[in-house]
């Protein structure tokens, strides 16, 4: 695949990921893997993470509702990003313990 096609494919994938994340309801959480699957990109959880990292701020995506496998915050526990994600989740009523959300509260996004 040439460079232009690869860039176009990545932009389309990012748009699909951003669309899925924008639809995650307040108080609900999911994983990078579930976001990738819902965007039609199974097995591309890392790409979902990259898309969120590179998302334009003006999209106002609820990035804090996306967690790593097992419902855990992926940022280092002492990092500013970890503290911000935990703060935002708690503000939405999502319970956390040691940086994890109880498994029964992590959605697979079948309804999006």
N, C-alpha and C positions, 0 to 999 in steps of 0.2 A: 504494500500500500504506500503510495507516495505521501509526502509530507502534508500537502493541502487536504487530501482525503482524511488523513489521520487527525488533523486539527479539526476538521469539520465533524468527524465522528465524535471526538472528545467534547466539542461544544454541544452537540446534540445530547450526549450522555449527561453532561452537566445540567442542561436545561431540564431533562427528565428527572434527575435527582432533585434539583431545586423545586420543581413542581410538587413532587411527592412530599418533601420536607415542609413546604408551605402549607400543606393540608393536614399536618399532624395536629390534632386538637389540643387545646390547653389542658394540662393535667395528664396527658397521655405520653408515654415514652415508647421508643422502639430502638432497634439496633441498626448499625450501619448495613449489616447484611440484609435485614428486612427492607430497608430503604432501597438498596440496590435491586432486590427482587421485585419490589413494587414498581420500580422504574424500568423494568424489563431487562435488567442487567444482572442476572443471577451469578453469584460467585465473585462479584466485584465490590465487595465491602470497602476495600481500600480506596477505590475510585470514588465511592460515596464520601469518604472522609476527605479526600483531596478536593472534591467539588465544594464541600462545605468550607474548607479552609480558604479556598479561592473565591468564594461567593462575594459579589459586590455588596457592600454594607447597605446600599439603598434597597436591596431586596427584603431586608428586615426578616430574614428567615429565623424560625425558632430552632436554631442549631442545638440549643441546650436539651431538646427533647430526644436527641439521638445519642445512643450509648453504645459502648462496645459489647462484645459477646458476654453473655451472662448478666447483662444489665448493669455494667460498671462504667463509671466515668473513666475515660481513657487517659486523661491528663494526669501528670504526677500529682500526688496528694498535696504537695506543698506549693503547687503552681497557682498563679493568679487565675488561669483558665479553669482549673478544678474548683476553686472557691467560687468563681462566678457561676459556673454551671450548677453547682450545688445550691447556691443562693436562689437562682432562678427556678430550679425545680421545686425547692421547698416553698417558694412564694406561690407556686401553682398547686400546692398541696400534695406533691409527690414525696413519699417517705424515702429517706436515704439512711443507710447504715454502713459506715466505713466505705463510702463512695459507691455503694450498690443500691439498686432498686430491687425490691422483692420480685422474684421471677414471674409470679402470677400477674404482675402489673405491667410487664413488658409485652407490648402488642406486636403481632406479626404483620399488621397492616392489611389484612385481607379485605377490609372494607373500603380502602382508598382506591 
